[in-house]
Amino acid sequence: MGALTGAAIGVSHEHLLMGVLAGIVGSILGTLAGSKARATAARLFGRDLPAALLEDVVAIALVFLALH
């Protein structure tokens, strides 16, 4: 999905390959960082549910920031 999204953005700026590569790198880094952050939050809360809900809130907030 990262590559597809990157391709769509890249094509709109006439940089298809850079968009695909940026999408791939971004999705990999986001997955690894998100996993580490959720594991850390789960450890701090002592259970996974609050960490999962916090992760959802952060994801929604980032979408709103990206769209504005």
MDTraj code that builds the backbone (N, CA, C; nanometers):
import mdtraj as md
import numpy as np

residues = "MET GLY ALA LEU THR GLY ALA ALA ILE GLY VAL SER HIS GLU HIS LEU LEU MET GLY VAL LEU ALA GLY ILE VAL GLY SER ILE LEU GLY THR LEU ALA GLY SER LYS ALA ARG ALA THR ALA ALA ARG LEU PHE GLY ARG ASP LEU PRO ALA ALA LEU LEU GLU ASP VAL VAL ALA ILE ALA LEU VAL PHE LEU ALA LEU HIS".split()
xyz = np.array([
    [0.0827, -0.1192, 0.0000],
    [0.0000, 0.0000, 0.0000],
    [0.0867, 0.1250, 0.0000],
    [0.1996, 0.1183, 0.0688],
    [0.2889, 0.2328, 0.0685],
    [0.3402, 0.2638, -0.0709],
    [0.3768, 0.1590, -0.1451],
    [0.4258, 0.1782, -0.2820],
    [0.3159, 0.2345, -0.3718],
    [0.1950, 0.1856, -0.3566],
    [0.0828, 0.2333, -0.4377],
    [0.0526, 0.3801, -0.4075],
    [0.0490, 0.4141, -0.2811],
    [0.0238, 0.5525, -0.2431],
    [0.1370, 0.6421, -0.2903],
    [0.2605, 0.5967, -0.2699],
    [0.3749, 0.6733, -0.3172],
    [0.3726, 0.6919, -0.4675],
    [0.3315, 0.5876, -0.5400],
    [0.3220, 0.5971, -0.6862],
    [0.2183, 0.7010, -0.7274],
    [0.1050, 0.7011, -0.6600],
    [-0.0007, 0.7974, -0.6932],
    [0.0468, 0.9409, -0.6695],
    [0.1145, 0.9617, -0.5583],
    [0.1663, 1.0956, -0.5299],
    [0.2800, 1.1294, -0.6258],
    [0.3669, 1.0324, -0.6509],
    [0.4786, 1.0550, -0.7427],
    [0.4340, 1.0887, -0.8829],
    [0.3343, 1.0188, -0.9331],
    [0.2832, 1.0448, -1.0688],
    [0.2278, 1.1867, -1.0776],
    [0.1616, 1.2324, -0.9731],
    [0.1044, 1.3667, -0.9780],
    [0.2122, 1.4748, -0.9812],
    [0.3351, 1.4393, -0.9435],
    [0.4462, 1.5343, -0.9470],
    [0.5528, 1.4928, -1.0490],
    [0.5171, 1.3983, -1.1366],
    [0.6044, 1.3483, -1.2424],
    [0.7332, 1.2853, -1.1885],
    [0.7225, 1.2151, -1.0759],
    [0.8356, 1.1445, -1.0157],
    [0.7885, 1.0078, -0.9667],
    [0.7474, 0.9242, -1.0587],
    [0.6898, 0.7950, -1.0238],
    [0.7854, 0.7104, -0.9400],
    [0.9071, 0.6915, -0.9856],
    [1.0008, 0.6039, -0.9156],
    [1.0314, 0.6552, -0.7749],
    [1.0546, 0.7855, -0.7610],
    [1.0816, 0.8418, -0.6279],
    [0.9605, 0.8241, -0.5364],
    [0.8413, 0.8385, -0.5909],
    [0.7203, 0.8201, -0.5121],
    [0.7070, 0.6768, -0.4635],
    [0.7328, 0.5809, -0.5527],
    [0.7250, 0.4395, -0.5154],
    [0.8274, 0.4073, -0.4068],
    [0.9510, 0.4521, -0.4279],
    [1.0566, 0.4241, -0.3294],
    [1.0267, 0.4900, -0.1951],
    [0.9814, 0.6134, -0.1975],
    [0.9476, 0.6824, -0.0727],
    [0.8316, 0.6123, -0.0021],
    [0.7350, 0.5646, -0.0778],
    [0.6224, 0.4923, -0.0192],
    [0.6656, 0.3628, 0.0462],
    [0.7548, 0.2897, -0.0195],
    [0.8049, 0.1635, 0.0362],
    [0.8838, 0.1886, 0.1640],
    [0.9772, 0.2827, 0.1573],
    [1.0594, 0.3131, 0.2752],
    [0.9721, 0.3644, 0.3896],
    [0.8797, 0.4526, 0.3586],
    [0.7909, 0.5072, 0.4611],
    [0.7051, 0.4016, 0.5272],
    [0.6543, 0.3078, 0.4498],
    [0.5689, 0.2037, 0.5084],
    [0.6503, 0.1078, 0.5950],
    [0.7735, 0.0785, 0.5538],
    [0.8586, -0.0092, 0.6352],
    [0.8958, 0.0598, 0.7661],
    [0.9427, 0.1832, 0.7569],
    [0.9805, 0.2562, 0.8789],
    [0.8608, 0.2790, 0.9708],
    [0.7466, 0.3105, 0.9127],
    [0.6260, 0.3306, 0.9924],
    [0.5821, 0.2041, 1.0635],
    [0.5925, 0.0924, 0.9952],
    [0.5557, -0.0359, 1.0560],
    [0.6476, -0.0702, 1.1721],
    [0.7778, -0.0565, 1.1504],
    [0.8741, -0.0899, 1.2558],
    [0.8628, 0.0049, 1.3748],
    [0.8539, 0.1338, 1.3477],
    [0.8434, 0.2314, 1.4561],
    [0.7114, 0.2168, 1.5305],
    [0.6037, 0.1938, 1.4569],
    [0.4734, 0.1760, 1.5202],
    [0.4682, 0.0530, 1.6082],
    [0.5281, -0.0537, 1.5622],
    [0.5321, -0.1767, 1.6403],
    [0.6111, -0.1564, 1.7699],
    [0.7233, -0.0906, 1.7587],
    [0.8066, -0.0645, 1.8774],
    [0.7341, 0.0281, 1.9745],
    [0.6702, 0.1317, 1.9219],
    [0.5975, 0.2256, 2.0076],
    [0.4808, 0.1572, 2.0778],
    [0.4073, 0.0726, 2.0058],
    [0.2937, 0.0036, 2.0680],
    [0.3416, -0.0937, 2.1739],
    [0.4500, -0.1650, 2.1482],
    [0.5038, -0.2582, 2.2473],
    [0.5477, -0.1838, 2.3732],
    [0.6109, -0.0687, 2.3533],
    [0.6544, 0.0119, 2.4672],
    [0.5342, 0.0631, 2.5462],
    [0.4325, 0.1122, 2.4759],
    [0.3115, 0.1611, 2.5432],
    [0.2412, 0.0483, 2.6169],
    [0.2337, -0.0685, 2.5566],
    [0.1693, -0.1832, 2.6218],
    [0.2441, -0.2208, 2.7491],
    [0.3748, -0.2142, 2.7432],
    [0.4554, -0.2442, 2.8614],
    [0.4301, -0.1405, 2.9718],
    [0.4201, -0.0127, 2.9330],
    [0.3946, 0.0933, 3.0305],
    [0.2558, 0.0823, 3.0932],
    [0.1549, 0.0489, 3.0101],
    [0.0182, 0.0349, 3.0601],
    [-0.0045, -0.0983, 3.1316],
    [0.0805, -0.1948, 3.1033],
    [0.0645, -0.3263, 3.1638],
    [-0.0291, -0.4179, 3.0873],
    [-0.0873, -0.3680, 2.9789],
    [-0.1730, -0.4490, 2.8922],
    [-0.1809, -0.3838, 2.7547],
    [-0.2331, -0.4565, 2.6579],
    [-0.2275, -0.4114, 2.5191],
    [-0.3423, -0.3201, 2.4785],
    [-0.4618, -0.3372, 2.5355],
    [-0.5787, -0.2614, 2.4894],
    [-0.5576, -0.1100, 2.4966],
    [-0.5099, -0.0536, 2.6070],
    [-0.4882, 0.0917, 2.6069],
    [-0.3846, 0.1356, 2.5027],
    [-0.2840, 0.0536, 2.4823],
    [-0.1826, 0.0852, 2.3815],
    [-0.2444, 0.0828, 2.2415],
    [-0.3309, -0.0128, 2.2162],
    [-0.3975, -0.0223, 2.0857],
    [-0.4875, 0.0986, 2.0616],
    [-0.5603, 0.1397, 2.1631],
    [-0.6480, 0.2558, 2.1487],
    [-0.5671, 0.3835, 2.1289],
    [-0.4582, 0.3954, 2.2010],
    [-0.3703, 0.5106, 2.1841],
    [-0.3127, 0.5133, 2.0424],
    [-0.2741, 0.3967, 1.9926],
    [-0.2214, 0.3870, 1.8561],
    [-0.3256, 0.4348, 1.7549],
    [-0.4517, 0.3969, 1.7749],
    [-0.5583, 0.4396, 1.6841],
    [-0.5782, 0.5904, 1.6884],
    [-0.5767, 0.6472, 1.8075],
    [-0.5938, 0.7925, 1.8216],
    [-0.4798, 0.8661, 1.7520],
    [-0.3580, 0.8194, 1.7707],
    [-0.2426, 0.8829, 1.7061],
    [-0.2536, 0.8706, 1.5541],
    [-0.2944, 0.7554, 1.5041],
    [-0.3085, 0.7365, 1.3589],
    [-0.4127, 0.8314, 1.3013],
    [-0.5254, 0.8460, 1.3681],
    [-0.6311, 0.9359, 1.3207],
    [-0.5830, 1.0811, 1.3247],
    [-0.5127, 1.1187, 1.4313],
    [-0.4603, 1.2548, 1.4424],
    [-0.3603, 1.2834, 1.3301],
    [-0.2761, 1.1863, 1.2973],
    [-0.1785, 1.2051, 1.1889],
    [-0.2478, 1.2203, 1.0539],
    [-0.3573, 1.1486, 1.0339],
    [-0.4330, 1.1636, 0.9081],
    [-0.4876, 1.3050, 0.8976],
    [-0.5457, 1.3560, 1.0060],
    [-0.5977, 1.4923, 1.0031],
    [-0.4872, 1.5938, 0.9780],
    [-0.3707, 1.5738, 1.0400],
    [-0.2587, 1.6644, 1.0157],
    [-0.2119, 1.6579, 0.8702],
    [-0.2067, 1.5387, 0.8153],
    [-0.1611, 1.5229, 0.6769],
    [-0.2576, 1.5854, 0.5776],
    [-0.3858, 1.5846, 0.6091],
    [-0.4856, 1.6377, 0.5161],
    [-0.5010, 1.7883, 0.5241],
    [-0.4483, 1.8481, 0.6260],
    [-0.4632, 1.9946, 0.6406],
    [-0.3359, 2.0584, 0.6141],
])
top = md.Topology()
chain = top.add_chain()
for i, resn in enumerate(residues, 1):
    res = top.add_residue(resn, chain, resSeq=i)
    for name in ("N", "CA", "C"):
        top.add_atom(name, md.element.get_by_symbol(name[0]), res)
traj = md.Trajectory(xyz[None], top)
